[in-house]
């Protein structure tokens, strides 16, 4: 039987007890290196445990991304992404970091990149997806209420300041998405084509639910630059294995999110619920 991941003839550089204590991280990083050898690209990971936690893209994430990016500036980068979304301000900051670090960014979505996670995906020059992958609408919410609902609420039912805030959030999201597409994967398209894509993603007219699933085929129909890999593809099998390791390990160790590359790993633990 042929050797396969994670077997190797090399022994760890770390002491045995230390290596064993951190073996799950080392095994993930070993698989990251295997994927990099296959693609000839640097792979970084931003994984949030979407099923067991409420982890969101937030203002603290730029530190984790900086650590991932500061040694691979100017090189081709793959970003493996799983998130339900989060703050637009934080998303805009991190998209700026990614764009400064490389002009060759590909976003890999094994399973889910929703809401501002989809905006992350728009940051790349192309998106790698499979049968399980989904993006989502990017219309913002204010305290759980869609900004569009607040703006279009019957006169006198919503505080005018709240309406202005909701409108600003909607304009910010549209501006960011348009800018990313115009300078990235849709730069060869007309402004009208880009506006059509953004309008479909950012309003309730096309996708009526914020949780709507946009699979690879639907993303292609939106004129996004998507490559869809079949389950039997060797690269995709490795990507799915790595993604499954993150899901498993977050549950075992109580992580809400992980930033990881072949040389750096940073975990955010689940914040305990205060007891009364």
Secondary structure, 3 states (H helix, E strand, C coil): CCCCCCCCCCCCCCCHHHHHHCHHHHHHHHHHHHHHHHHCCEEEEEEECCCCCCCCECCCHHHHHHHHHCCCCCCCEEEEEEECCECHHHHHHHHHHHHHHCCCEEEEECCEECCHHHHHHHCCCEEEECCCCEECCCCCEECCEEHHHHHCCCCCCCCHHHHHHHHHHHHHHHHHHHHHHHCCCCCCCCHHHHHHHHHHHHCCCCCCCCCCCECHHHHHHCCCCEEECCCCCHHHHHHHHHHHHHHHHHHHHCEEEEEECCCCEEEEECCCCCCC
